[in-house]
Amino acid sequence: MQAQNLGDNLYMLDNGMVRQFFVVGPDKVLLLDTGFEGGSVLAAVREVSEAPIQVLLTHGDPDHAGGLDKFGEAWLHEKDWHLVEAETKLHPLQEGDTFRCGDWNLQVIEIPGHTYGSVAFGDFDKKVLFAGDSVQKAGPIYLFGSHRNLNLYIESQKKLEAMADRFETIYPCHHACPVTPDFIGKNRLDAEAMRAGSLPSEATPGMPCRTYHGQWTDFYCTEADRTRA
C-alpha cells in the first residue's frame, strides 16, 4: 500500500476496503485510524516520514483500530475503548480537543451513532472534515449491533449539518472520496426514512442484518436496531 499525496501535507492510504489519512508536520505525523490488524499502515507512513506518529481514531471498529498493535498509544473516545483488543495505551478524546500538526489544526467533534464513541476531526480554517464512517456517499453505512444507535446517528448528522457551511471537503473512510457536505443532510434524510419504516429492504447475504435502500445512501441495519430507542 502506497500513500497518495493529496496536497498540503495531507496523505491518504486506501487498500480498497478502508482508508486512513495522515498529516505530516515538521516534528510529527498525525495518523487518523490504523486499519485492520496485520495491515501495512505503519510501513506506508514510514515511506513518507520518520517523524513520531500520534494516532487519532475516528472510532473503535476493527477496520479502524485493528492495526493498533503496531503503535504504542492512541487517542480514542472512551465510549469505544471496549471495542479495542490490542494492548495499546489509550487516551480519551472529547468534544473540542484540538491536535496541531504543521499548519493543520484538527478539532474533535463528537458524533455518536455509528458507534457510541464515533468522532470526526475538522479543520475549520482549511474547511476539511474527516468523518470516519458517519458520512458517506451510497454506503452501506453500518447501523446494526449493540454498539450502534440509529437515533444518535440522526442527531449527530443534524449536528454536522448545522456546521456544514464551514466545510468544503469531506473525507470518508469508505466508498466515494472525497464527498461534498450536502451528503450530511442526505445521510440524515435517508436515516430518518429508515427509522420511519419507509425504505425498501432485503436480507443481506452472509450478514445478520438487512440492507435498507435510501435515495442517496444504503444502510446495514436490523428491525430491532431500527426501532430501538
VENLIN-V468807 format. One record per pair of residues at least 12 apart in sequence whose C-alpha atoms are under 6 Angstrom apart, sorted by the first residue. I is the first residue (numbers start at 1). GAP is how many residues later the second one is. If there is no record, write none. Layout:
I_GAP, I_GAP
This chain:
2_42, 9_14, 9_15, 10_12, 10_13, 18_155, 18_156, 19_154, 20_12, 20_13, 25_76, 25_77, 27_24, 28_23, 28_24, 28_25, 29_24, 30_23, 30_24, 31_24, 32_24, 32_25, 33_24, 33_31, 34_30, 34_31, 34_33, 35_28, 35_29, 35_30, 35_31, 35_32, 36_26, 36_27, 36_30, 36_31, 37_29, 37_30, 55_19, 56_18, 56_19, 57_19, 58_60, 58_61, 58_74, 59_58, 59_59, 60_20, 60_23, 69_17, 72_16, 73_15, 73_16, 73_17, 74_16, 75_15, 75_16, 75_17, 75_18, 76_16, 76_17, 77_15, 77_16, 77_40, 78_14, 79_37, 79_38, 80_37, 95_13, 95_14, 95_15, 96_12, 105_18, 106_15, 106_16, 106_17, 107_14, 107_15, 108_12, 108_13, 111_45, 112_40, 113_35, 113_36, 113_37, 113_39, 113_40, 114_29, 114_34, 115_32, 115_33, 127_39, 127_40, 127_41, 128_39, 128_41, 128_42, 129_41, 130_40, 130_41, 131_41, 132_40, 132_41, 133_40, 135_49, 137_39, 138_78, 138_79, 138_80, 139_78, 139_79, 140_78, 140_79, 141_78, 142_77, 142_78, 143_77, 143_78, 144_77, 144_78, 144_81, 154_34, 157_31, 161_23, 164_17, 190_24, 195_31, 199_14, 200_12, 200_13, 209_12, 209_13, 210_12
